[in-house]
């Protein structure tokens, strides 16, 4: 019962972090980029271009297009990602509707568009990275990137970059100002760098070796509370000759703190070793994305024979 309550608290904490990420991203967009007419990529970029061309508030276009995209992504990415992303999209749209009015006539760095686009890109990159870490996104090209990344070993930042370049370039049709387009490119590259830098740090994997007399309880708690599997290794102490249970655990770096909490609650005297892992592939982690050799007709006939 206590562990279920803690799991609920953890879910609430994750949704809070998603909301915080969206507010950070919305602040970067509304305070530094929209007032300067600097276009960004994704659905937000499309929404801003439509606002400047047809005077339709960005939050409405953002919600409608993301709704269609999430409907398509539901089957590929699953309910967990889409529910959290829907929550993120709603928070981002709500924050934008408020912050857009606040900064409409009071742009930060009003006479320094270059500095504004750098700061705005950093804040947007931080927001997107935090959301992706908690299995959500701000929608748009982030969802497209997540779908492609599921099946191909391509950098998330590069996928977003490819999706967004065309959107920023097309803003010239409305703005008719190449300077604004170039500032949009700068925002995009800053944001891409931030996403790659933060995601590579947060999504890294770690391994644990845990030796404890309470290995069964610890393993069950890690299964249920952290949602990670464990492998039991039957070991023997060299000095005592006593048989001991040793758990082998692979987890995301962001989950390490939760694993330490579980172990400390059950057995504070447990022996724990943690190490960094360069790559982990398989269920619950990354998928091995390698090109498959195409079979010739002769090979297929030979196999069937």
Secondary structure, DSSP 8 states (H G I E B T S, - for coil): -HHHHHHHHHHHHHHHHHHHHHHHHHHHIIIIIGGGT---SHHHHHHHHHHHHH---HHHHHHHHHHHHHHHHHHHHHHHHHHHHHHHHHHHHHHHHHHHHHSSS--TTTT-HHHHHHHHHHHHHHHHHHHHHTT---STHHHHHHHHHHHS---HHHHHHHHHHHHHHHTHHHH--HHHHHHHHHHHHHHHHHHHHHHHHHS-EEEEEEE-TTHHHHHHHIIIII---EEEEEEE-TTT--EEEEEEEEEEGGGHHHHHHHHHHH-TT-EEEEEEES--BSTTSB----------HHHHHHHH-
